[in-house]
Amino acid sequence: MKNIVIVGGGISGLTLALALHLKGINAKVFEAAPKIKPLGVGINLQSYAVEILHKLGVLDRIAHQAILTQEMAFFNRQGQQIHALPLGRYGGHPYPQISVHRGVLQQTLLEVAKERLGDQFLFTGHSFISAAQEGRCLRANFLTAAGEKTICQVECDALIGADGIHSRVYRSAFPEGPPLREVGVQMWRGMTVAPCFLTGATMARVGVPSHGKLVIYPVKNNVNAQGDQLINWVAEIDSEIYKKTEAPALQHKEYLVDFFASRKFDWINIPELIGQSVAPIISMPMMDRDPVERWQSGCITLIGDAAHPMAPVGSNGAGQALLDAYSLSVRLAEDSVEEAFRAYENERRPLTSNIVMTDRQGIPDQLIDIVDRRTGGRAFAKIEEVLSPEEAVRWATPDYQARPWDSKNQGAGLLTHA
Ligand SMILES: Cc1cc2nc3c(=O)[nH]c(=O)nc-3n(C[C@H](O)[C@H](O)[C@H](O)COP(=O)(O)OP(=O)(O)OC[C@H]3O[C@@H](n4cnc5c(N)ncnc54)[C@H](O)[C@@H]3O)c2cc1C
């Protein structure tokens, strides 16, 4: 049997361990954190990714702790609806789109993996530092925090870097590869317990980063006796605007409540939503990385954010990680490690490179941006006077084939919000 090491016990690493197990391969997962804790806030999985959860037999356990998202609704900065796009089953797909707390998703994958693989598959407190090929054997070095910091050496046939956006496996296998790049938007993520808004399962996009954008969606129903929801929100502001203010010195909540003070709509009160945040607000610059020419280096390859960090604007990051994991498990069950890595990369790298380049353009924010420009940032009387229904559909639905990635045109399509 193949001796496979997965570096990273996040969403893609645990999914890969489960998918390989279904194919009769028991992999070992090495995770840097001393304990896997339910970290993060909301995450959104499109139907194509939910299908993978179904194939792995974990969908029911996740779905009842999640929201089956009905629609993505677009609003201008005055809170007027521009367009609504049905999602998941509501849009005719056989699988739902789901919104869920990242911690719930990760903990459920972990629980199921422990049930199926036993406790021995996971090695926490093991931080990958390097790997070296010696003949047919690959030796991976991990720093462990057991007592004194020590180096632990692990031999394997194949090593898969599932270690996220700051991947050490990527850096070690491709020291000359492109670095992460900031796309020019500062992001804040938080969660608030509040009454449900609109359909109770709407993902709302309000405004664009050049004047302040919010993405708001519930991730859990009935979290208290009043039947309130746990509502995830993401605020995005152009980095140039953020840097010009005194913002870095202010507390995140104070800054955001002030910035979005005028956004009190009849369907949601945004300053109140942010002001009543129950989770610590996480702030970070939005980042991606130019697509790379290769993921495979001998018996090492990459999946998830380690392979293709992408701007989180199209609900693709976690979903593409699930597709990578599933595709790789199928190939590894059929072929030698090197052949499997080649076939996996041929299938997944072009597709994810196109997504990186398309999401870099900020689509579908461009729908809101167009309306904002056509109305000079003012409220409209009737949306049909500003935008035709055909245009709305076209701008709201990214075409990931329309901007095929080209290694000679790396800089094309930066996020622009005129
Ligand atoms: C703490 C945390 C919170 C997040 N919160 C959100 C969120 O709220 N919303 C959202 O949309 N996305 C969030 N993400 C990102 C999201 O999980 C990923 O974009 C997506 O799920 C792809 O998953 P991944 O497995 O590639 O990466 P991740 O889920 O990021 O998993 C990577 C794993 O690798 C581990 N790791 C890192 N370096 C090493 C190393 N050297 N050795 C061993 N293990 C290592 C990390 O501890 C982590 O467990 C978060 C990621 C993390 C790590």
The ligand as a Tripos MOL2 file, in Angstrom:
@<TRIPOS>MOLECULE
LIG
   53    58     1     0     0
SMALL
NO_CHARGES

@<TRIPOS>ATOM
      1 C1         -7.3450   29.3100   11.2710 C.3       1 LIG1
      2 C2         -8.0090   29.4830    9.9090 C.ar      1 LIG1
      3 C3         -9.1940   30.2070    9.8180 C.ar      1 LIG1
      4 C4         -9.8190   30.3870    8.5740 C.ar      1 LIG1
      5 N1        -10.9820   31.0750    8.5280 N.ar      1 LIG1
      6 C5        -11.6540   31.1830    7.3700 C.ar      1 LIG1
      7 C6        -12.9290   31.8290    7.3380 C.ar      1 LIG1
      8 O1        -13.4260   32.2870    8.3430 O.2       1 LIG1
      9 N2        -13.5820   31.9280    6.1440 N.ar      1 LIG1
     10 C7        -13.0340   31.4120    4.9920 C.ar      1 LIG1
     11 O2        -13.6700   31.5110    3.9290 O.2       1 LIG1
     12 N3        -11.8320   30.7960    4.9970 N.ar      1 LIG1
     13 C8        -11.1240   30.6670    6.1600 C.ar      1 LIG1
     14 N4         -9.9160   30.0280    6.1770 N.ar      1 LIG1
     15 C9         -9.3370   29.5440    4.9040 C.3       1 LIG1
     16 C10       -10.0580   28.3150    4.3800 C.3       1 LIG1
     17 O3        -10.1080   27.3010    5.3410 O.3       1 LIG1
     18 C11        -9.2990   27.8510    3.1530 C.3       1 LIG1
     19 O4         -9.2380   28.9050    2.2100 O.3       1 LIG1
     20 C12        -9.9570   26.7280    2.4160 C.3       1 LIG1
     21 O5        -10.7840   25.9710    3.2180 O.3       1 LIG1
     22 C13        -8.9080   25.8380    1.7460 C.3       1 LIG1
     23 O6         -8.4530   24.8970    2.6980 O.3       1 LIG1
     24 P1         -6.9670   24.3950    2.8450 P.3       1 LIG1
     25 O7         -7.0570   23.0440    3.4630 O.co2     1 LIG1
     26 O8         -6.2120   24.5600    1.5900 O.co2     1 LIG1
     27 O9         -6.3070   25.4010    3.8800 O.3       1 LIG1
     28 P2         -6.6390   25.6020    5.4260 P.3       1 LIG1
     29 O10        -8.0290   25.2410    5.7440 O.co2     1 LIG1
     30 O11        -6.1400   26.9500    5.7230 O.co2     1 LIG1
     31 O12        -5.7280   24.4970    6.1690 O.3       1 LIG1
     32 C14        -4.3230   24.5180    6.2100 C.3       1 LIG1
     33 C15        -3.8760   23.7100    7.4280 C.3       1 LIG1
     34 O13        -2.4680   23.5070    7.3650 O.3       1 LIG1
     35 C16        -1.9040   23.7370    8.6480 C.3       1 LIG1
     36 N5         -0.4970   24.1130    8.4590 N.ar      1 LIG1
     37 C17        -0.0070   25.3130    8.0610 C.ar      1 LIG1
     38 N6          1.3460   25.2640    8.0010 N.ar      1 LIG1
     39 C18         1.6990   24.0010    8.3550 C.ar      1 LIG1
     40 C19         2.9730   23.3430    8.4800 C.ar      1 LIG1
     41 N7          4.1340   23.9760    8.2200 N.pl3     1 LIG1
     42 N8          2.9830   22.0510    8.8840 N.ar      1 LIG1
     43 C20         1.8140   21.3870    9.1460 C.ar      1 LIG1
     44 N9          0.5910   21.9760    9.0580 N.ar      1 LIG1
     45 C21         0.5410   23.2610    8.6520 C.ar      1 LIG1
     46 C22        -2.7800   24.8440    9.2190 C.3       1 LIG1
     47 O14        -2.6690   24.8990   10.6250 O.3       1 LIG1
     48 C23        -4.1630   24.4190    8.7350 C.3       1 LIG1
     49 O15        -4.7730   23.5270    9.6250 O.3       1 LIG1
     50 C24        -9.2310   29.8470    7.3920 C.ar      1 LIG1
     51 C25        -8.0330   29.1340    7.4780 C.ar      1 LIG1
     52 C26        -7.4220   28.9280    8.7290 C.ar      1 LIG1
     53 C27        -6.1100   28.1150    8.8340 C.3       1 LIG1
@<TRIPOS>BOND
     1     1     2 1
     2     2     3 ar
     3     2    52 ar
     4     3     4 ar
     5     4     5 ar
     6     4    50 ar
     7     5     6 ar
     8     6     7 ar
     9     6    13 1
    10     7     8 2
    11     7     9 ar
    12     9    10 ar
    13    10    11 2
    14    10    12 ar
    15    12    13 ar
    16    13    14 ar
    17    14    15 1
    18    14    50 ar
    19    15    16 1
    20    16    17 1
    21    16    18 1
    22    18    19 1
    23    18    20 1
    24    20    21 1
    25    20    22 1
    26    22    23 1
    27    23    24 1
    28    24    25 2
    29    24    26 1
    30    24    27 1
    31    27    28 1
    32    28    29 2
    33    28    30 1
    34    28    31 1
    35    31    32 1
    36    32    33 1
    37    33    34 1
    38    33    48 1
    39    34    35 1
    40    35    36 1
    41    35    46 1
    42    36    37 ar
    43    36    45 ar
    44    37    38 ar
    45    38    39 ar
    46    39    40 ar
    47    39    45 ar
    48    40    41 1
    49    40    42 ar
    50    42    43 ar
    51    43    44 ar
    52    44    45 ar
    53    46    47 1
    54    46    48 1
    55    48    49 1
    56    50    51 ar
    57    51    52 ar
    58    52    53 1
@<TRIPOS>SUBSTRUCTURE
     1 LIG1         1 GROUP 0 **** ****
